Amino acid sequence: MSDDGRGGRDADPHADGPLVTAGAPAGATEVAVVLLHGRGATADGIVRLAEPLYRHGVTIYAPGADRSRWYPDSFLAPVERNEPHLSSALRRVGTVVEAATAAVPPERVVVGGFSQGACVAAEFAARDPRRYGGVFVLGGGLVGPAVDPAEYEGSLAGTPVFVGRGDADGRVPAERARRTAEAFRRLDADVTERTYPGVGHEVTDDEFAFLGSLLEDLLASN
């Protein structure tokens, strides 16, 4: 369906996208992970990629982006060049987080992703800060041509936040990863920032190990 720009899918392209779930069935959920894929990927693909995170009691919610992209331009471009897609992506994440909180409280919901999905996850958590189970930003950062940590208000109340980047990743400048971590610290997050020597735009075993430990801590605290 298309329209004249005043509403419908063109104004909210991700509203009716797919949602793939995996892991523990809803009735057995102890921890929920809202997982966002990158450009050109799919919800099914990132669910497969995330197999190292599977634990008993963990349910994964993976929404799919319209045309396999959350926004059309670089995350470093002026924000208006990525609208209405970016705002639609943030609304979609909010809807999925709300669905996850039907099973567990927000402090047991982890939000994160890779590449474009990492950027959307970072922007969502920074714009809607509260105590989450965790936030992870793998190969991404906050969106826009510059990041001013002072522009983000509120508190993540000690939420664990992981920001990971390879030093050979040509898509994510080191300064953007640093400023993203700084913004989360300003929002009262417990931030872990890691840079991996010789690694490009990819997810590392160390990142999976860190996230797995985070999930195990949440499960143990139930």
URCORBEL-V27903 format. One record per helix or strand of 3 or more residues. SS is the DSSP state (hx for helix, st for strand). FROM is the first residue (numbers start at 1). TO is the last residue. Records with the same first field share a line. If there is no record, write none. Layout:
SS = FROM-TO / FROM-TO
//
This chain:
st = 19-23 / 31-36 / 58-63 / 109-114 / 134-138 / 160-166 / 190-196
hx = 26-28 / 43-53 / 66-68 / 79-82 / 85-100 / 106-108 / 116-127 / 149-151 / 174-186 / 205-220
//
